[in-house]
């Protein structure tokens, strides 16, 4: 059985802060007014992605990894991670502010949860007027100062709020405090981990009047208290060219704005390649397979496929993700 460009069934997650942009903007086949996340590619233990196209339809990502190994993952990726797919790919619709949170690094996550840590990035696909998110601190902060602000319910006074627009990029290494604000639709690329330490949830309650659990004590040793001058990723994209916007040990992400046709060669990569369509509509062609990718869809190109033609009749944008 030959590998080909793979699409997976989206996995929808209802969230207290979710909205309806996944339906109205990304044309996801889902009902409800509080769907916060669409998991596009997942190997999280109890939430496996299932193939939606071609002769492998119905197979889980874990089954593919076990069957095809380095042909799917790449030799180096397979050597490093075995059959555990190392990335979790999502679209997120925040109708209301997410909790203020942090994720542990690999060392802490392994020790506490026997899990990967969670380094991630955001690519803003749409933002309402005035929408903002939280990334890092706005002043020098120690663990003791942080605890005082949590205790006094003044945490937001020391956090860095940033107004955002379409095309903004934020890289979030494990340990960086953050929150997505209401009115933002974004693509999220992260390590395969579902560990979140919730620090503050805006004093809200669910339909039954219950507050969500907080993990402030766990967060204290997970937070990187370093103050940075700028948290937004600076880059200059160029038409019909792959521009690297994030390059980390956990994943590399390129932005490709293009129109017309591109012949892409992945000979130098020893990794699977993920494509997220963040604008327009795109067609992918290999030697023996053709697949369309619409705005808000995601495709996994197995490592064994090195040459692909990408075409579009409109101005389109792709995020190209792999492990370096």
Secondary structure as UniProt FT lines:
FT   STRAND          11..19
FT   HELIX           21..24
FT   TURN            25..26
FT   STRAND          35..41
FT   STRAND          43..44
FT   TURN            45..46
FT   STRAND          47..48
FT   STRAND          50..51
FT   TURN            55..58
FT   HELIX           61..68
FT   HELIX           70..73
FT   HELIX           75..81
FT   TURN            82..83
FT   STRAND          87..94
FT   STRAND          100..102
FT   HELIX           106..113
FT   STRAND          120..127
FT   TURN            129..130
FT   STRAND          132..137
FT   HELIX           143..151
FT   TURN            152..153
FT   HELIX           155..158
FT   STRAND          159..163
FT   TURN            166..167
FT   STRAND          169..172
FT   TURN            174..175
FT   STRAND          178..179
FT   TURN            182..183
FT   STRAND          184..191
FT   STRAND          197..200
FT   TURN            202..203
FT   TURN            207..208
FT   HELIX           216..220
FT   TURN            221..222
FT   TURN            239..240
FT   STRAND          241..247
FT   STRAND          252..265
FT   TURN            267..268
FT   STRAND          273..279
FT   STRAND          281..285
FT   STRAND          290..294
FT   TURN            295..296
FT   STRAND          298..301
FT   TURN            303..304
FT   STRAND          307..322
//
